Amino acid sequence: MSDDWIPDLSKRSGSIYETIVDALRRDVHSGRLGTGARLPTHRRLAKSLDVSLGTVTRAYAEARKLGLINGEAGRGMFVAPQSAVAEEGYPSPGESSGYVDLTLNQPTIDYRSNLLAKCLADLAQRHDLMRHLEYNQAPGEERHRQAASAWIEFSGLRVAAEDIILCNGAQQALFASLYVYGEPGGTVVTETLNYPPIRRMAEMTGQRLVGIDVDGEGMIPEALDEALRRTHARTVVCTPRGHNPTTACMSAERRQTILAIADRHGATLIEDDVYGAFYGSGTPTFFELSGGRTIYINSLAKCLAPGLRVGFLVAQPAQISRLMQPIYNTTWCPPGLTGEILVNWIEQGVIKSMLHWHKREIRKRQMIAHWIFKQYDFQMSRGCYHMWLKLPRHLSAEQLVISARQVGLLLTHSTAFSVGDAPAPNALRLALGRPATIRSLKHALQQVADLMTNHANANALVI
């Protein structure tokens, strides 16, 4: 293939420049464009496609950030070496074990990308790389905290580097917060459905969890007020957007109300915003609304890749030393090399491109889920790789999980997220990002829908 390449724009995937990038990715991964193939000049491609020069320039810039192409001064643009992965990608760990896993909630891994390889090659040129094998202490290196500040800004929150502690994922940040602001024998109030490890964290810190009802916007203010008045709890954990498992997102008005209730009862509000980068600056965080009186948690794992175990704990400077103690006493701080990956990707503009890719991938996967489950009641949110599928009364979530495993599917029903004694709703949380390919996801979701139909038909025959 020479520089006469013309992309197929019939599969529109957003704006024109995005569609050009997607067409380039398809042709590179399919082998139509081999390593080293010269691409048309900006002007030539713009003329061939009848688009503006700026559109092609933006498409080539995006493709370069994604590691698809390289530019050489005076020679033009060429296809960069790619990872040796077939068009369908590697199977995810669950698939390679014989199961398709819809239980583990994570962003999709683009196994064909060479972004990590390029980053590591850049780092390998550094003369001081070996120093990152030293112990790295909380709250983290200054340059890593600066990069963390830049990352958190993608979630719509501007914080100074000195207000950030680097942790081994958001899970450690949440544990440290519960350890510091809770007390043995005390009570923590949170949504009645929540991230399963929070139950184990409460047990480890000797605290009792009280779950309160949620609606389409998450935590219900009246339920929070009643729970705080009844239990005298001094700690509230809330996920205001992309709630796991329901995908609920709070409005700014609801956030103000929740914050006012927590303040009135003297409770510390811990905000879990691990999906924040997928939502951006549309709605202010609790931390911003409170002027920094709350605790804010973010991470890379849920928006970039689960193997990037870096979490960020944000608090006022006076609270930093208290929060560092449980970090010191457990794992000190994340490995320095992980922080260097973040710094490199921030400096090279890669983070923005990766988030853009993930948002498009979420849309693709949600469209498939929407079509397959269109006759059922479900919730999805634009910033979530998971969906909340509410089942009709005649279907049992527990029985569907058992039947699914028999055909090679792993599912999670609502009892895994249940907090407190209230009965769990009859629902499934489906993790759309875990299957490695769109094809495997579509097949898995169709299997779930077929199981639901079969169970419904079986129940209809019962007299």
C-alpha positions in Angstrom: 0.0 0.0 0.0 1.5 3.3 -1.1 0.4 6.9 -0.3 -2.8 6.5 -2.4 -4.6 5.2 0.7 -8.2 6.5 1.0 -10.1 5.6 4.2 -13.6 4.0 4.1 -15.8 6.5 5.9 -19.0 4.6 5.5 -18.8 3.3 9.1 -19.4 6.6 10.7 -18.2 6.6 14.4 -18.6 10.2 15.5 -17.1 13.3 13.9 -15.3 13.1 10.6 -11.8 13.2 12.1 -12.8 10.4 14.5 -14.1 8.3 11.6 -10.8 8.8 9.7 -8.8 7.6 12.8 -11.1 4.5 13.2 -10.7 3.7 9.5 -6.9 4.0 9.8 -6.9 1.7 12.9 -9.0 -0.9 11.0 -6.7 -0.9 8.0 -3.6 -1.1 10.2 -4.9 -3.9 12.3 -6.3 -5.9 9.3 -2.9 -5.6 7.5 -4.2 -3.5 4.7 -1.7 -0.9 5.8 1.6 -2.5 6.8 4.3 -1.2 9.1 6.2 1.6 7.3 3.5 2.3 4.7 3.5 6.0 3.7 0.2 7.8 4.1 -1.1 10.6 1.9 -0.1 14.1 2.7 -2.5 16.2 4.7 -3.5 18.2 1.6 -3.9 15.2 -0.6 -6.1 13.3 1.8 -8.2 16.3 2.5 -8.8 16.7 -1.3 -9.5 13.0 -1.8 -12.1 13.0 1.0 -13.4 16.5 0.3 -12.8 17.6 3.9 -11.0 20.5 5.4 -7.2 20.4 5.9 -7.8 21.0 9.6 -9.9 17.8 9.8 -7.1 15.7 8.4 -4.5 17.4 10.5 -6.5 16.6 13.7 -7.0 13.0 12.6 -3.3 12.5 11.9 -2.4 14.1 15.3 -4.9 11.8 17.1 -3.5 8.7 15.3 0.0 9.7 16.2 -1.0 10.0 19.9 -2.5 6.5 19.7 0.7 5.1 18.3 -0.8 4.2 14.9 1.6 6.4 12.9 4.9 8.2 13.0 6.0 11.4 11.3 9.4 12.0 9.8 10.4 15.6 9.0 10.6 16.1 5.2 9.3 12.6 4.4 5.7 12.4 5.6 3.6 10.2 7.8 4.1 6.4 8.1 2.4 3.5 9.8 4.2 2.7 13.1 5.1 -0.8 14.2 2.2 -2.4 16.0 1.8 -5.1 18.6 1.5 -8.5 17.0 -2.1 -9.0 17.8 -4.8 -10.3 15.5 -7.8 -8.2 14.6 -10.0 -9.9 17.3 -7.4 -9.2 20.0 -6.3 -11.4 22.9 -9.0 -13.2 25.0 -9.5 -11.6 28.4 -8.3 -13.7 31.3 -11.8 -14.9 31.9 -12.3 -16.0 28.3 -9.0 -17.9 28.2 -10.2 -19.9 31.2 -13.2 -21.0 29.3 -15.7 -18.4 30.6 -16.9 -15.1 29.3 -16.7 -12.8 32.4 -19.4 -10.2 32.8 -18.7 -9.8 36.5 -15.5 -7.8 36.7 -16.1 -4.1 36.1 -13.2 -2.7 34.2 -12.5 -0.5 31.1 -11.8 -2.5 27.9 -8.1 -3.2 27.2 -7.1 -2.4 23.6 -4.6 -5.2 23.2 -3.6 -3.9 19.7 -2.4 -0.6 21.0 1.3 0.1 21.4 0.9 3.0 23.7 2.4 1.2 26.7 5.3 -0.2 24.6 6.0 3.4 23.3 5.9 4.8 26.9 8.3 2.1 28.2 10.7 2.7 25.3 10.7 6.5 26.2 11.4 5.7 29.8 14.2 3.3 28.9 16.1 6.3 27.4 16.2 7.9 30.9 19.5 7.8 32.7 17.8 8.0 36.1 15.3 5.2 35.6 16.8 2.9 38.2 16.0 5.3 41.0 12.4 4.3 40.6 13.3 0.9 42.1 13.8 2.6 45.4 11.1 2.7 48.1 8.6 5.4 47.2 7.0 7.0 50.2 3.6 8.6 50.7 2.3 11.1 49.7 4.3 10.4 46.5 6.9 12.2 44.4 6.2 15.8 43.5 6.2 15.2 39.8 3.8 12.3 40.2 1.5 14.4 42.3 1.6 17.1 39.7 0.6 14.5 37.1 -2.2 13.4 39.4 -3.4 16.9 39.6 -3.6 17.1 35.8 -5.4 13.7 35.7 -8.0 14.8 38.3 -8.7 17.9 36.2 -10.2 15.5 33.6 -12.9 14.9 36.2 -13.7 18.6 36.4 -11.8 19.3 39.7 -8.8 21.5 40.0 -6.7 20.7 43.1 -3.1 21.5 44.0 -0.5 18.7 44.0 0.2 19.2 47.7 -3.5 18.2 48.4 -3.0 14.8 46.9 -1.8 11.5 48.3 -0.9 8.7 45.9 -2.4 5.3 46.9 -2.4 1.8 45.6 -5.7 2.3 43.9 -9.0 3.9 45.0 -9.6 0.8 47.2 -6.7 1.8 49.5 -7.8 5.4 49.4 -11.2 4.4 50.7 -9.8 2.1 53.3 -7.5 4.9 54.6 -10.4 7.3 54.7 -12.6 4.9 56.7 -9.7 4.2 59.0 -9.1 7.9 59.8 -12.7 9.3 59.9 -14.5 6.2 61.3 -14.1 4.7 64.7 -14.3 1.1 66.0 -17.9 0.4 66.9 -19.1 3.3 64.8 -21.4 3.5 61.8 -20.7 4.3 58.2 -23.7 5.4 56.0 -23.6 4.6 52.3 -25.9 3.5 49.4 -27.9 0.4 50.0 -26.2 -1.1 47.0 -22.5 -0.5 46.8 -19.0 -1.6 45.7 -18.7 -5.1 47.4 -15.2 -4.6 49.1 -16.6 -1.7 51.2 -18.2 -4.4 53.4 -14.9 -6.0 54.1 -13.3 -2.6 54.8 -15.9 -1.8 57.4 -15.3 -5.2 59.1 -11.5 -4.7 59.1 -11.9 -1.2 60.7 -14.6 -2.5 63.2 -17.4 -0.4 61.8 -21.0 -1.1 60.9 -22.5 -0.3 57.5 -25.9 1.2 57.2 -27.4 1.3 53.7 -29.9 3.9 52.5 -32.2 3.8 49.5 -31.2 5.2 46.1 -33.2 6.4 43.2 -32.3 7.5 39.6 -29.9 10.2 41.1 -28.4 7.9 43.7 -28.5 8.6 47.4 -31.9 9.9 48.6 -31.6 13.0 50.8 -34.5 12.1 53.1 -33.1 8.6 53.7 -29.7 10.1 54.5 -31.1 12.6 56.9 -33.1 9.9 58.7 -30.2 7.4 58.9 -27.8 10.1 60.3 -30.3 11.2 62.9 -31.1 7.6 63.9 -27.5 6.2 64.0 -25.5 9.3 64.9 -23.0 8.2 62.2 -20.1 10.5 61.5 -19.0 9.1 58.1 -20.8 9.0 54.8 -19.5 7.3 51.6 -21.2 8.3 48.4 -20.6 7.6 44.7 -22.4 10.5 43.0 -21.8 9.6 39.4 -21.5 6.3 37.7 -22.8 4.6 40.8 -21.8 1.0 41.1 -24.0 -1.0 40.4 -27.0 1.2 39.3 -25.1 3.8 37.2 -27.1 6.6 38.9 -25.8 10.1 38.6 -26.6 13.0 40.9 -27.6 16.5 39.7 -25.9 19.5 41.1 -29.0 20.3 43.2 -29.1 16.9 44.7 -25.4 17.2 45.6 -26.0 20.5 47.4 -28.8 18.9 49.4 -26.7 15.8 50.4 -23.8 18.0 51.4 -26.0 20.2 53.5 -27.4 17.2 55.3 -24.0 15.8 56.0 -22.8 19.2 57.3 -25.8 19.5 59.6 -25.1 16.2 61.2 -21.4 16.8 61.5 -20.6 13.9 59.2 -17.5 13.6 57.0 -18.5 13.0 53.4 -16.2 10.7 51.4 -16.7 11.1 47.6 -15.9 8.1 45.4 -15.4 9.5 41.9 -13.5 6.8 40.1 -15.5 7.2 36.9 -15.2 11.0 37.0 -12.9 11.3 34.0 -15.6 9.9 31.8 -18.0 12.7 32.9 -15.7 15.7 33.0 -16.7 19.1 34.4 -20.5 19.0 33.9 -21.4 18.7 37.6 -19.4 20.1 40.5 -17.9 17.6 42.9 -18.7 17.6 46.6 -15.1 18.7 47.2 -15.6 21.8 45.1 -19.1 22.6 46.5 -17.8 22.3 50.1 -14.7 24.3 49.5 -12.5 21.3 50.3 -14.2 20.1 53.5 -15.0 16.6 52.1 -12.7 13.8 51.1 -12.3 13.1 47.3 -11.2 9.8 45.8 -10.2 9.1 42.2 -8.0 6.6 40.3 -6.8 5.4 36.9 -8.0 1.8 37.1 -11.7 2.4 36.2 -11.1 4.8 33.3 -7.8 3.7 31.8 -6.8 0.2 32.7 -7.2 -1.9 35.9 -3.5 -2.8 36.0 -2.6 0.8 36.6 -3.1 0.6 40.4 -2.8 4.2 41.2 -5.4 6.0 43.3 -5.7 9.6 44.5 -6.8 10.8 47.9 -7.6 14.5 48.0 -8.0 16.4 51.2 -7.2 19.7 52.8 -3.5 20.1 53.8 -4.3 19.8 57.5 -5.7 16.4 56.9 -2.9 15.0 54.7 -0.7 13.8 57.5 -3.5 11.9 59.2 -4.5 10.2 56.0 -0.9 9.2 55.2 -0.6 7.0 58.3 -2.7 4.1 57.1 -0.9 4.4 53.7 2.5 4.1 55.5 1.3 1.2 57.6 0.1 -0.9 54.7 2.0 -0.4 51.4 3.8 3.0 51.7 3.0 4.2 48.2 2.5 3.0 44.6 5.6 1.9 42.7 7.5 4.8 41.2 7.4 3.3 37.7 3.6 3.5 37.6 3.8 7.2 38.5 6.3 7.6 35.6 3.8 6.1 33.2 1.2 8.6 34.3 3.7 11.5 33.9 4.7 10.4 30.4 1.2 10.0 29.2 0.2 13.4 30.6 3.2 15.1 29.0 2.6 13.4 25.7 -1.1 14.1 25.5 -1.9 10.4 25.5 -4.4 10.5 28.4 -6.8 12.7 26.5 -6.6 10.3 23.5 -7.2 7.2 25.6 -10.2 8.8 27.4 -11.6 9.7 24.0 -11.1 6.1 22.8 -12.8 4.7 25.9 -15.8 7.0 25.6 -16.3 5.8 22.0 -15.9 2.2 23.1 -18.5 2.7 25.9 -20.9 4.0 23.3 -20.4 1.1 21.0 -20.9 -1.5 23.8 -23.9 0.3 25.2 -25.6 0.4 21.8 -25.3 -3.4 21.6 -26.6 -3.9 25.1 -29.5 -1.4 24.4 -30.5 -3.3 21.3 -30.4 -6.8 22.9 -32.2 -5.8 26.1 -34.6 -3.2 24.6 -37.7 -5.0 25.9 -36.4 -5.0 29.5 -36.0 -2.3 32.2 -32.3 -1.3 32.6 -30.1 1.6 33.5 -26.9 2.8 31.7 -24.9 6.0 31.9 -22.6 7.6 29.4 -19.6 7.2 31.8 -20.0 3.6 32.7 -18.7 0.3 31.4 -21.5 -1.5 33.3 -25.2 -1.6 33.2 -28.0 -2.4 35.7 -30.5 -4.9 34.3 -33.7 -5.1 36.3 -35.5 -8.4 35.9 -39.2 -9.1 35.7 -40.8 -10.6 38.8 -41.1 -14.1 37.1 -37.3 -14.3 36.6 -34.9 -15.1 39.4 -31.5 -13.4 39.3 -29.9 -16.2 41.4 -31.2 -18.9 39.0 -30.0 -16.9 35.9 -26.5 -16.7 37.4 -26.5 -20.5 38.0 -27.8 -21.2 34.5 -25.3 -18.8 32.9 -22.3 -20.5 34.5 -23.4 -23.8 33.0 -23.1 -22.3 29.5 -19.8 -20.5 30.2 -21.0 -17.1 31.4 -20.1 -15.4 34.7 -22.8 -13.0 36.0 -23.3 -11.0 39.2 -26.6 -10.6 40.8 -27.6 -7.8 43.2 -27.0 -9.5 46.5 -23.2 -9.1 45.9 -23.7 -5.3 46.3 -26.3 -5.4 49.1 -25.5 -3.3 52.2 -27.5 -3.9 55.4 -30.5 -6.1 55.9 -32.9 -4.8 53.2 -33.7 -7.5 50.5 -31.7 -7.0 47.3 -33.6 -6.1 44.2 -34.1 -8.7 41.5 -31.4 -7.5 39.1 -28.0 -8.2 37.4 -25.0 -5.9 37.0 -23.4 -6.7 33.6 -19.8 -5.6 33.1 -19.6 -4.6 29.4 -15.9 -3.8 29.3 -14.5 -7.1 30.4 -15.0 -9.1 27.1 -12.0 -8.4 24.9 -13.9 -7.8 21.7 -17.2 -6.4 20.6 -18.0 -9.7 19.0 -17.5 -11.7 22.2 -19.6 -9.1 24.2 -22.4 -9.3 21.7 -22.5 -13.1 21.8 -22.4 -13.1 25.7 -25.2 -10.5 26.0 -27.3 -12.4 23.5 -26.8 -15.6 25.6 -28.0 -13.7 28.7 -31.1 -12.6 26.8 -31.7 -16.1 25.5 -31.5 -17.5 29.0 -34.0 -14.9 30.2 -36.4 -15.9 27.5 -35.9 -19.6 28.2 -36.5 -19.1 31.9 -39.6 -17.0 31.2 -41.0 -19.7 28.9 -40.3 -22.5 31.5 -42.1 -20.5 34.2 -45.1 -19.9 31.9 -45.5 -23.7 31.5 -45.8 -24.2 35.3 -49.5 -24.9 36.3 
